[in-house]
């Protein structure tokens, strides 16, 4: 009858899901699946609401990356109110939003690397589960733990200064922004007492990369060989090919590095991307229409962005980007654990961008909003911490939302996460007489490399934890359940 292993819940991710792994009588892995057990209803919740409420409503999807949804919705509504896309706003509107967004990237990436991922790196995949957490990290490496907490705090201070609140702010409105940056916030964030100033954040971002470089050098087996598989990659890039996390055109490369989506206007995303539904998960499976359901899946996020970008327009991050590209001799990087490396490069880039923006006088003066001829439909895209985020709205004559489609970053990574689970499960569990805690954590480590936010990807009322169970026929041998 074989065995069925269930990992429920997957831990140290945002949201709830489970993994099932089937083995035959010879101990060979025959099927693996990442199940998302929450149900999302936000596309229906917002229908009938006035369109200008969307930037505030949709950010309730998540308490970790609300700014991403707030800004993506606002960008879609910019189109509806006739303000254009991206650079169509006033200088003050665009730059305040960019500062908000880079604060979000900085705090979210810091949370993931230091709080969720680093316990696996510092203590090892086979460490006691009691030790694989941020509290143990603080006892083992106090400086690293404090650094992670303070970096996240600084990002949240940036968000509060631009959005009005650290979580679920109201700064972005259709056509622009509702406030200037205050002189007090500018001075505090630029020149405040260490470490809560931008220069300290840049120094700590460089230190985090040094930590990773040292770890990588000593643990290539974990970072390089743990999991690797070919993938296509999708992200926004600036029109000149630079990394741009707030605005750009859509680019996709196939697994060999050939561009298969040639820098298209994201208002037309639906011409190129579709979503498949499968009966064992509430999360959809997006794919590029040209390649079809089987071959058209792709990865998004830090690794995808660095695979697609041609350069980074901040000097310190550009140097790190050159090292990153040289590691694969300029070719695509197909090692999901290298997403941690890419994530740290983006942290440094975000810090440099925040310093540049904090010194810009446009944030403290100038027109806040712009409007033009109203349209009935708009699409907003940006690069959320976890990858490309799509918001698409249509309104009726009464200014009510009549259609909403959200493709969130984790949804885009659904198939890549399933591929990673499958590869690690086969590597760790095939032919083994006993399935250990370390083997199951290895599967979770592969998922965590994508920094999934399952709360964004799907939604349900109440608590729906993730679990992993191991069966011999109908007999339950082992269950891991985390709330």
N, C-alpha and C positions, 0 to 999 in steps of 0.2 A: 504493500500500500504506500510505501514511501513515507516521507515526513513533510510537515508544513511548519515552518518557523514564522512566527509573528513578532515583530518588534513594535511595541505600542506602549507609550508614544515614542516618537523620535524626539530626543532631548536636545536642549540648547539650540533650539530654533524658535522663531516666533510663530505661534499657532500650533495646530494639532494635526497629526497624520500618523500613518502606520505603514510598515513594510511587511509584505508576506513573501516568503521564499519557499519554494517547493523543491524537494529532493526526491529522486526515485529510489528504488530498493538498493541500488548500487552506490548511493550517496552522491549522485551527480545532480547538480543544480539544473532543474528543468524550466523553472519560471520564477521571475522576480517582479514585484510590483510595488511602487510607492503609491499608497492610497491616501488621498486627501479626503478626510471624513467630515469636514465642515462644508456647509452649503452657503454660498454667497447670494445675497439678494439685493445688493445695492443698485444694480441696474433698474430694478423695479421700484425700489424705495423712493428714488428721486423723481419718478414719472409723476407729472401733475404739479410738481413744485415750480415756482418761478425760477427761471434760469439763473438769476444772479445769486441764488442761494447755493448753487452747486459747489463752489469752492470751499464753503464752510461745511456742507453736508458730507461730501465724499471723503474728507480727511478723517472722518470717524471710522473709516475702514481700519485704521491702524494708529496706535500710539507711538510706534517706533519711527515710521516714515510718513507722518501726516503731511509734512511740507511738500513732499513729492506729489501727492494727490491734490493738495491745495493748488499748487502751481500748474500742474497738468490741466486741471479743470479750468483754471483762470486763462490759460493759453488757448484752450478751445473756445472759451467765451469771448476772448479778444476778437476772434474771427467773426463771431456772431454780432458783436457790437460795432464791427467795422474798423477795428484797430489793427487789422493785419495779423501777421505771425512774427514771433521772435523780435527782430529788430524794429518792428513797426511801432513800438511804444515810444514814449518820450524817453530821453536819456535817463532821467530820474527813475521812471517806472521800470525800465529794463534792468538798470544796475542795482536797484534795491532788490528786485526779485532774484537777480544772480547772486547777490550777497546772501540772501536768505537760503538759496539753494545750496551754495557751497558750505554754509553752516550746517545744513542737513546732511550733506555728503560726509562732512568731517565728523559729525557726532555719530552717525549711524555706522560708518566704517570703523570708528574707534570702538564702539560698543561691540561690534562683531568680532574684531580681531582680538581685543584684550579680554573681553568677558566670555565669549562663546567659543572661539577657536583656540586661543593660546593655552588653555589647560591641556588639550590634546598634545600640543607641541611641546610644552614644558614637562609634562608628566608621562607622556607616552600613551599610545592607543590602548595598551594592555594594563594601564594603571587601575587601581581600585576606584570604582565609581564614586566612592565617598570623597575622593581626592580630586576628581575631575570637575572643578568648579572654581569660580572666581574667589571664593573665600580661601580655598587652599592656595590659590595663586598669590593672594595677599600675604599669606604666611611664608610662602617659599621665596617670593620675589616682590618685596614690598614696593620697591621703586617702580617696577613695571606695572603693578596694580594701581598705584597712585597716578602714574602717568596716564593710564587708560581712563580712569575716572575723571581726571582734570581735563583731558582732551575732549571727552564727551561734554563736560560741563561748559567748556568754552564754545563748542559748536551750538549748544543750546542757548548760550548768552547771545550769540549772533542772531539766532532765530527770534529770540524775544525782542531784540532791538529792531528787527525788521518786520516781524509779523504781529508784534504786540504781546504774544505769549509764547512760552517754550513749547507748548503742546496745543494744537488746535487753535492757532492764531487766525487773524482775519486780515492780514496785511495786503494780500493780493485781491483785487477786485477786477471785474471785467473792464478791460481797457487800461489797466495800470496798477497803481498802488495807492494806499490810503494815508500814507504818512511819509515824512522825510526822516532821515537818520538824525538823531539829536546830537548836538555838540558834546554833550556829556557822554553819550554812548561811544561816539567816535574816539574821544580821548581815552576812555576807560579801556576799550578794546585794543587800541593801538599802543598805549603807553602805560597801562595800569600796572599795579604791582605784580611781579612775577609770582607764580607762573601764568596767571590769567591775562596774558597779553599776546599779541600775534607773533612777536619774535620768539617767545618761548615755545609757542605751538609749532613754529617752523623747526626749531631746534629739536623738539621732541619727535616730530615727524621723521626727521633724519635719523634720530636715535632708534626709532622703531624699525626703520629699514636696516640699520646696522645690526640690530638684534636678529632680524630675519635672515640677513646675509650670513651671519655666524651660524645660526641654526641650520640653514640650508647647506652650508659647506660641510657640516658634521652629520647631516641626516638626509643625504640625497635619496636614499631608499624610500623615505617617507614622502618627500616632496616630489621627486621625479618619477619613481617607479610604482608608487602606490596605486595609481589609476591613470590611464591614458587611453584615449580613443579619439578618432577623427570626428570632427563636427563642422558644420557651417556656423558662421558667426554673423550676428546682426547688431547694429548700433546706429546711433546718430554720429555723424562727423560734421565738422565745420566745412563750408564749401571748398576751402583750400586743403582739406584733408586733416586738419588739426583735431585733436581731442577737444570736444566741446560737450559738457555735461548738461547744458541748459537748452541749446538750440542747434539746429543743423538740418542736414538732409539724411535720408535713410540709405545706408550702405549694408550690403551683405556679401560675404565671401564664402565660397565653398571650402571643403576640407583641404583642398590643394592650394588655396590662396587666390583663386580666380574670382574677380568681382562678378557676382551674379545678380545683384541689385545695385544699379548704377546711380547712386546719389540722387534718389527720387524725392520729390516733394511729399512730405508725410501726410498732407491733406488727402492724398490718394492712396493711403496705405492699404485700404480694402481691395484695391485692384491687384495687390501682390500677396496679401496674407489672408489666410482663412483659418478657421479653428475646427478641430475634430472633437467629437464627444465619444468617450468610451465608458462602458457600463460599470466599471469598477472604481471610478474616481469622480468626484464632483469638480475637479479641475480639468479644464479643456486642454487640448494639445494643438497649439498653433503650428502652421507650416507655410512654406512658400508655395503658392499655387503652381508656379512654373515647374517645380520639382515633384509635386504631388505629396500625398499623405505619408508614404513610406520613406521617401528620401528628402522631403522638404523641411524636416525639423531643423532647428538651429539653437545655438546658445546665445545668451545675452549676459551682460554684467561686466565687471572689471576686466576679465580675461578677454572677452569679446571686444571690448572697447580698445584695448591695447593691440589686439590683433588687427583691428580695422584702421586705427589711426596711423597717420604718416609721421606725425610729430606732436609734441606738447609745447605750448607757447609760454611756459614758465621755465626759467633756466635750470633750477635745481631738479625739478621733475623730469625735464628733458634729459639731463645726464643719467638719471636712473632709468628712464625709458630706453636709452641707448644700450645700457647694460642688459636690460630685460630682452631687447631684440637680439643682441649679440649672442645671448645664451642659446638661442635656436638658430643662430647664423642667419638672422633676418627672416626666417620662415615662420609659419604659424605655430603657436604654442598650444598643444592639445593636452596639456597636463592640468586637470582641474585644480589640483592642490596649488598650482602657481597662481590661482586667483587670489590667494592671500598676498602674494608678492605684488600683483597688479593693484590690489586694494590699497596697499600701503603707499604705492606710487601716487595713487589718486588722493590719498590723504595729504601728501606733501603738496601736490598740485592745488588742492582746495585751499590749503593754508596760504600758499603764495598768492592765489587769486583773491582771497579775503584781504590780505594786506594791500594788494593793489587797489581793490575797491574801497577799502576804508579810507584811503588817501584821496579819493576822487571827490571833488567839490560838488559834482552833480547830485550826490546823495543827500546833500543838505539844502539844496535849493532847486527850483525849476518846477515845471508843470508835472502833476502827478498822473493824470489820465488823459486819454485821447479816445475819441469815438468818431465813427463815420457812418456809412450806410449799413443798416442792419441786414444781416443774413439769417437764414433759417437753419443753418448747419455749421458746425465747426469741429475741428480736430486739434487736440493739443498733445504734443509729445515732448518728453524730456528723458534724460538718463537718470533714473532714480538710483540710489545706491546699489540695488540688486540688478539693475538693467533697464532696458527700454520700457517705458510706461506709456500706454495709449489711453487717451480719454476722447470719446466721440459723442457729440450731443446733437440732437435735432429738436427744434422748438416749434410750437404752433402759433397761430395768430394771437393768442392770448398770453404769449410770452411764457408758456409752460413747457417744461421738458416733456417731449413725447417719445423720445428714444435716447437711450444711453448705452454705450458699449465700452467696457473697460477690459483691456488686456494688460494685466499687470506683469511686472518683471518675473515673478516666480512662475506664473503661468507659461511665459515664454520658455522658461527653463524646465518645464515638466518632463519632456522626453530626455534631455541630457541628464537630469537627475536619475531617471529610470535606467538609463544606460550605465551610469556610474554605479548604481546599486547592483545591477546585474554583474558587472565586471568584478567588483569587490567581493560579492557573495560567491561567485565561482572560484575566485582566487583563494578565499579564506576558508570556505566550507566544504568544497568538493572532496569527497572521500574521507571526511573526518568522522570518527566514531562519536565524538562528543562536541556539541556546539557550545562554545564558551562565551562568557560575557564580553571578552576582548574581541571575539569574532563579530559579535553583533554591534559592538561599538564601532568597529572598522566600517561597517555599513553606514552608520550615522555620520562618521567623519567624512565620508564621501559626499553625503547630502549637505553637511554643514559647509563644505567648500563653496557651495552656491549661495550661502547665506539666505536660505529661503524664508520668506515671510508668508506662511500659510494663512495667516489671518487676513492678509490682503487678497490672496488668490481665491479664497472661498470663504463663505460665512455661514454660521449657524447660530441659533439661540441656545444658550446653555453651554455646558462643558462637554467637550467631545475629545477625550484624551487619545493619545497614540500608544499603541502597544505592539509588541512582537511576540508571537507564539510559535512553539515548536511542537509538531504533532508526529506521532508514529501511527499511521492510519487514522483511526478516530480517537486515539488516546493522546491527550494533551501531556507532553513531556515537560514543557517549560514555557512560561509566559513572563515577559518583561512589560510592566505597565507603569507609566510615569504620569503624574498629574501636574 
